[in-house]
């Protein structure tokens, strides 16, 4: 919980809850490993890095997210909204 005077959205943060939509967001370097309902989150076009942490056995590519790293296969990736 945040103090009443603190608005996390003013700091560029996102709240990720069940059935959230994080399509096209930059989630590189985030720790999402403790998020238990990530399977219900829409990630189409989101970009992540090798240092992004996900729950065990979670495959972000199956949700439409793109790995941005050396030797990533991005031939059919639509990165038109990504800020690389």
Phi, psi and omega in degrees: 000146179255155174300152183304328183276356183258124177249107184298333180293333176290345180258009178079022180264162180233144174263125181247110180239174178307138179066018178291162177242111176243031177306138174064013178272155175271106180250021178300137175070008178278154175256101178252014188295335181264001180281113188275341182249034182294336179299334182270359183271135175277126183234020185305119177081359176294150178245140179224166181242177178293342180264358174290131182258129179240163175300153179305136178068014176268133180248101182296332179294331178290344178261003177094009179275154182246131174279123176257102182198168176303138178066020175287143178268108184236023184307314183257013182285135174262100183252025184296336179259358183281139176258091183266000000 
